[in-house]
Amino acid sequence: MKRSSTLTWDQLRVGLVILLAIGVVGVAIYKLGEAANLFAKRYELIAYLPDANGLKEGGSVMVAGQLAGTVAKIDFLPVDNDTTRNLKLTLAIDENVREQIRRDSKGKLRTLGLLGDKVFDITPGTPKALALVAGDTVRIAPTLDYEAVIAQA
């Protein structure tokens, strides 16, 4: 049976519906990526912690309580006498908050809510200190371990 070389209206409608669906999926991916900061330029900072109880790779990094990046990697350091540096956190921070994180900024591990996920929170620095650049280390502030408090109670 010979096929017609002309395009029928039914074939054209199917093609238009497919193109429209591809367009909708593309816009949805773009909007979701913007909301989750997937397409933001990032730079890496380092933090050393004695423990990261509950923090996971891919966990949130907050600056002044706002989402500013993720925990890219958690590495164990070699065993030595320095118990304040057991883990090395590599933090992927959005470029648009670079000016907020300065040499006098401090990071700490905290919980979102009473039973929430662990996040790494960085306080903004002051204008008199220089901004941290890629590869710099964030200083750590002492934190209260809620599990230890509950265990003592």
Residue pairs with C-beta under 8 A, 6 or more apart in sequence:
32 38
33 39
37 67
37 69
37 94
40 94
40 95
40 96
41 94
41 95
42 69
42 92
42 93
42 94
42 95
43 92
43 93
43 95
43 98
43 133
43 134
44 72
44 90
44 91
44 92
44 93
44 134
44 135
45 90
45 91
45 93
45 101
45 132
45 134
45 135
45 136
45 137
45 138
46 88
46 89
46 90
46 91
46 135
46 136
46 137
46 138
47 88
47 89
47 91
47 107
47 120
47 137
47 138
47 140
48 77
48 84
48 85
48 87
48 88
48 89
48 137
48 140
49 85
49 86
49 87
49 89
49 109
49 140
50 83
50 84
50 85
50 86
50 87
51 86
51 87
52 74
52 87
52 89
52 109
52 118
53 109
53 118
53 145
53 147
54 111
54 117
54 118
55 71
55 74
55 89
55 109
55 118
55 119
55 120
56 71
56 74
56 118
57 71
57 72
57 73
57 74
58 70
58 71
59 70
59 71
59 117
59 118
59 119
59 120
60 67
60 69
60 70
60 71
60 112
60 117
60 119
60 120
61 67
61 68
61 69
61 70
61 71
61 91
61 92
61 93
61 119
61 120
61 121
61 122
62 68
62 119
62 120
62 121
62 122
63 69
63 93
63 97
63 100
63 101
63 121
63 122
63 123
63 124
64 100
64 122
64 123
64 124
65 121
66 97
68 93
68 94
68 97
68 100
68 122
69 91
69 92
69 93
69 94
69 97
70 91
70 92
71 89
71 90
71 91
71 92
71 120
72 90
72 91
72 92
73 88
73 89
73 90
74 87
74 88
74 89
74 90
75 87
75 88
75 90
76 86
76 87
76 88
77 85
77 86
77 87
77 88
84 140
89 120
91 120
91 138
93 101
98 131
98 132
99 131
100 124
100 125
101 122
101 124
101 125
101 131
101 132
101 138
102 124
102 125
102 126
102 127
102 129
102 130
102 131
102 132
103 125
103 129
103 130
103 131
103 132
103 136
104 125
104 126
104 128
104 129
104 139
105 122
105 123
105 124
105 125
105 129
105 132
105 138
105 139
106 122
106 123
106 138
106 139
106 140
106 141
107 120
107 121
107 122
107 123
107 138
107 139
107 140
107 141
108 120
108 121
108 140
108 141
108 142
108 143
109 118
109 119
109 120
109 121
109 143
110 118
110 119
110 120
110 121
110 143
111 117
111 118
111 119
111 146
112 118
112 119
122 138
123 141
125 131
132 138
